Amino acid sequence: MKNKGCLIGGAGFIGIIIIFGLWLMSAYNGLVPMQESVSAQWSNVENTYQKRSDLVNQLVSTVKGASNYEKETLTAVIDARAKATSTQLKIDDASQLTEENIAKFQAAQDQLGSSLSRLLVSVERYPELKAVGNFTNLQASIESMEQEILFERKKYNEVAQGFNARIKKFPVVLFANMVGFKEKGYFKATAGTENAPTIDFSK
């Protein structure tokens, strides 16, 4: 009778272990696609910044053709673009998406945006550039790209927030960090970034 009770107790314990194992597997498998969504959206963010970087490169080439253009302003844009291009995160390693790393990435990109704004505003003193059709097209493309950047950053924050909320809930929080599911950083709004810059050269 005693042996029978031990067998029942042992079977019950094994049953609990199996149920817990199945839950753990289900929870883990549920977090994987959420983390993949964060990485995928980060890729979208990087792609939009890369598109802007390519446009800046074309813009620099166009502006270089202007006689007596302020070389200091142009150099600042070139240097900021180089820094922004070199400041990349490894999206194949989701643990890289920390608050600190994203802050560094954002700072480099914001510096490029600030230098670009100064460059475009200073062009007002060069009417011959306004007459260049390619320059006008680049202006419109950059304005559109700023809107796209804000949109993709907002989407990234949303999916990151969903993931972070999930790994902080009990009982997922007990194992999430141990198996590599770490909290993601966010893009933080800086002064003026709630609205994309408007640059009007038509006057």
CORNORTA-V720072 format. One record per residue. RES is the residue in one small letter. SS is DSSP state (H for helix, E for strand, C for the rest). PSI is psi in degrees with one decimal (999 if undefined). OMEGA is omega in degrees with one decimal (NA if undefined). Layout:
# CORNORTA-V720072
res:RES ss:SS psi:PSI omega:OMEGA
res:RES ss:SS psi:PSI omega:OMEGA
This chain:
# CORNORTA-V720072
res:m ss:C psi:-39.4 omega:179.5
res:k ss:H psi:-41.4 omega:178.7
res:n ss:H psi:-37.1 omega:179.2
res:k ss:H psi:-40.4 omega:178.6
res:g ss:H psi:-37.9 omega:178.4
res:c ss:H psi:-40.2 omega:179.3
res:l ss:H psi:-42.8 omega:179.7
res:i ss:H psi:-42.7 omega:178.7
res:g ss:H psi:-41.5 omega:179.0
res:g ss:H psi:-42.4 omega:179.6
res:a ss:H psi:-38.5 omega:178.6
res:g ss:H psi:-39.7 omega:179.3
res:f ss:H psi:-43.5 omega:178.7
res:i ss:H psi:-38.9 omega:178.6
res:g ss:H psi:-40.0 omega:178.6
res:i ss:H psi:-41.9 omega:179.4
res:i ss:H psi:-43.0 omega:-179.8
res:i ss:H psi:-44.5 omega:179.9
res:i ss:H psi:-43.1 omega:179.3
res:f ss:H psi:-40.4 omega:178.9
res:g ss:H psi:-41.4 omega:178.8
res:l ss:H psi:-40.1 omega:177.8
res:w ss:H psi:-43.5 omega:-179.4
res:l ss:H psi:-43.0 omega:179.3
res:m ss:H psi:-40.7 omega:179.3
res:s ss:H psi:-42.9 omega:179.6
res:a ss:H psi:-43.1 omega:179.4
res:y ss:H psi:-48.2 omega:-179.5
res:n ss:H psi:-27.4 omega:177.3
res:g ss:H psi:-31.0 omega:-179.3
res:l ss:H psi:-29.6 omega:-177.8
res:v ss:H psi:-53.3 omega:179.9
res:p ss:H psi:-29.4 omega:177.8
res:m ss:H psi:-41.8 omega:177.8
res:q ss:H psi:-36.6 omega:176.6
res:e ss:H psi:-36.3 omega:178.1
res:s ss:H psi:-38.6 omega:177.5
res:v ss:H psi:-46.6 omega:-179.8
res:s ss:H psi:-40.8 omega:-179.5
res:a ss:H psi:-41.6 omega:179.8
res:q ss:H psi:-32.5 omega:174.8
res:w ss:H psi:-39.2 omega:176.9
res:s ss:H psi:-40.0 omega:177.8
res:n ss:H psi:-39.7 omega:178.0
res:v ss:H psi:-49.1 omega:-179.2
res:e ss:H psi:-37.9 omega:-180.0
res:n ss:H psi:-40.3 omega:179.9
res:t ss:H psi:-39.5 omega:176.9
res:y ss:H psi:-36.6 omega:178.4
res:q ss:H psi:-38.5 omega:176.9
res:k ss:H psi:-42.9 omega:178.1
res:r ss:H psi:-41.4 omega:179.4
res:s ss:H psi:-40.7 omega:178.3
res:d ss:H psi:-40.0 omega:178.2
res:l ss:H psi:-39.2 omega:178.3
res:v ss:H psi:-40.5 omega:178.7
res:n ss:H psi:-43.0 omega:178.1
res:q ss:H psi:-39.2 omega:-179.9
res:l ss:H psi:-42.8 omega:179.2
res:v ss:H psi:-43.4 omega:179.2
res:s ss:H psi:-38.2 omega:179.7
res:t ss:H psi:-44.7 omega:-177.6
res:v ss:H psi:-32.2 omega:-179.7
res:k ss:C psi:-25.1 omega:-178.5
res:g ss:C psi:-11.0 omega:-178.9
res:a ss:C psi:132.3 omega:-178.7
res:s ss:C psi:138.7 omega:176.1
res:n ss:C psi:23.3 omega:179.9
res:y ss:C psi:147.0 omega:-178.1
res:e ss:C psi:109.1 omega:-177.2
res:k ss:H psi:-31.0 omega:-178.6
res:e ss:H psi:-43.2 omega:179.3
res:t ss:H psi:-42.1 omega:-179.7
res:l ss:H psi:-41.2 omega:179.4
res:t ss:H psi:-38.0 omega:179.2
res:a ss:H psi:-39.9 omega:178.6
res:v ss:H psi:-43.9 omega:-179.3
res:i ss:H psi:-43.9 omega:-180.0
res:d ss:H psi:-41.9 omega:-179.6
res:a ss:H psi:-37.5 omega:178.3
res:r ss:H psi:-41.7 omega:179.6
res:a ss:H psi:-41.5 omega:179.7
res:k ss:H psi:-42.8 omega:-179.6
res:a ss:H psi:-37.3 omega:-179.7
res:t ss:H psi:-34.8 omega:-177.6
res:s ss:H psi:-18.0 omega:-179.3
res:t ss:C psi:87.6 omega:-178.2
res:q ss:C psi:153.7 omega:176.4
res:l ss:C psi:153.0 omega:-179.9
res:k ss:C psi:100.8 omega:-176.5
res:i ss:C psi:-13.7 omega:176.3
res:d ss:C psi:-10.3 omega:175.7
res:d ss:C psi:95.9 omega:-174.2
res:a ss:H psi:-19.3 omega:179.6
res:s ss:H psi:-14.3 omega:178.8
res:q ss:H psi:-15.5 omega:-176.8
res:l ss:C psi:55.8 omega:179.3
res:t ss:C psi:165.6 omega:178.9
res:e ss:H psi:-40.9 omega:-178.4
res:e ss:H psi:-45.5 omega:-178.9
res:n ss:H psi:-40.8 omega:179.3
res:i ss:H psi:-35.5 omega:177.5
res:a ss:H psi:-41.0 omega:178.2
res:k ss:H psi:-43.2 omega:179.1
res:f ss:H psi:-46.8 omega:-178.7
res:q ss:H psi:-39.8 omega:-179.5
res:a ss:H psi:-42.1 omega:179.4
res:a ss:H psi:-41.5 omega:-179.7
res:q ss:H psi:-38.0 omega:179.0
res:d ss:H psi:-34.4 omega:177.7
res:q ss:H psi:-40.9 omega:176.9
res:l ss:H psi:-43.0 omega:179.8
res:g ss:H psi:-40.2 omega:179.5
res:s ss:H psi:-44.3 omega:178.8
res:s ss:H psi:-38.4 omega:179.7
res:l ss:H psi:-41.5 omega:179.0
res:s ss:H psi:-43.8 omega:178.9
res:r ss:H psi:-39.1 omega:179.0
res:l ss:H psi:-46.9 omega:-176.9
res:l ss:H psi:-37.3 omega:179.1
res:v ss:H psi:-38.8 omega:-178.4
res:s ss:H psi:-19.4 omega:179.4
res:v ss:H psi:-18.7 omega:179.4
res:e ss:H psi:-26.8 omega:-179.4
res:r ss:H psi:2.9 omega:-177.9
res:y ss:C psi:80.6 omega:-177.1
res:p ss:H psi:-25.3 omega:-179.4
res:e ss:H psi:-26.7 omega:178.1
res:l ss:H psi:-35.7 omega:-179.9
res:k ss:H psi:-25.5 omega:-178.3
res:a ss:C psi:-8.8 omega:179.8
res:v ss:C psi:118.3 omega:-176.3
res:g ss:H psi:-39.3 omega:-179.1
res:n ss:H psi:-36.5 omega:-180.0
res:f ss:H psi:-44.1 omega:179.4
res:t ss:H psi:-40.7 omega:178.4
res:n ss:H psi:-40.1 omega:179.0
res:l ss:H psi:-39.4 omega:177.3
res:q ss:H psi:-48.9 omega:-179.1
res:a ss:H psi:-39.2 omega:-179.3
res:s ss:H psi:-39.6 omega:-179.7
res:i ss:H psi:-41.3 omega:177.1
res:e ss:H psi:-43.4 omega:178.9
res:s ss:H psi:-38.7 omega:-178.8
res:m ss:H psi:-34.5 omega:177.5
res:e ss:H psi:-39.0 omega:177.1
res:q ss:H psi:-40.8 omega:-179.5
res:e ss:H psi:-39.2 omega:178.4
res:i ss:H psi:-47.2 omega:179.3
res:l ss:H psi:-39.9 omega:-179.8
res:f ss:H psi:-47.0 omega:-177.8
res:e ss:H psi:-34.5 omega:176.2
res:r ss:H psi:-40.8 omega:178.9
res:k ss:H psi:-42.2 omega:178.9
res:k ss:H psi:-39.5 omega:178.0
res:y ss:H psi:-47.3 omega:179.8
res:n ss:H psi:-36.6 omega:-178.5
res:e ss:H psi:-47.3 omega:-179.0
res:v ss:H psi:-33.9 omega:177.4
res:a ss:H psi:-38.6 omega:179.2
res:q ss:H psi:-41.6 omega:178.0
res:g ss:H psi:-43.1 omega:178.9
res:f ss:H psi:-47.2 omega:-178.6
res:n ss:H psi:-39.8 omega:179.4
res:a ss:H psi:-38.7 omega:-178.2
res:r ss:H psi:-44.8 omega:-175.8
res:i ss:H psi:-10.4 omega:178.5
res:k ss:C psi:-8.2 omega:-178.2
res:k ss:C psi:144.6 omega:175.5
res:f ss:C psi:137.9 omega:5.0
res:p ss:C psi:6.3 omega:-178.5
res:v ss:H psi:-35.4 omega:-177.8
res:v ss:H psi:-22.1 omega:-177.4
res:l ss:H psi:-26.1 omega:-175.7
res:f ss:C psi:-14.7 omega:-172.5
res:a ss:C psi:-49.6 omega:-176.8
res:n ss:C psi:-35.9 omega:-178.0
res:m ss:C psi:-30.6 omega:-178.1
res:v ss:C psi:16.1 omega:170.9
res:g ss:C psi:5.4 omega:178.1
res:f ss:C psi:95.9 omega:-175.8
res:k ss:C psi:152.0 omega:-179.3
res:e ss:C psi:139.2 omega:-179.3
res:k ss:C psi:149.3 omega:176.1
res:g ss:C psi:167.8 omega:-179.0
res:y ss:C psi:158.1 omega:166.3
res:f ss:C psi:135.9 omega:178.7
res:k ss:C psi:139.9 omega:-178.4
res:a ss:C psi:137.5 omega:173.8
res:t ss:C psi:162.5 omega:-176.2
res:a ss:C psi:123.4 omega:176.2
res:g ss:C psi:-11.5 omega:-176.1
res:t ss:C psi:-7.3 omega:176.6
res:e ss:C psi:-16.2 omega:176.4
res:n ss:C psi:131.5 omega:177.6
res:a ss:C psi:144.9 omega:-179.0
res:p ss:C psi:139.5 omega:176.5
res:t ss:C psi:121.4 omega:-177.3
res:i ss:C psi:116.9 omega:-174.8
res:d ss:C psi:115.2 omega:179.0
res:f ss:C psi:11.6 omega:-175.4
res:s ss:C psi:-15.1 omega:-175.5
res:k ss:C psi:999 omega:NA
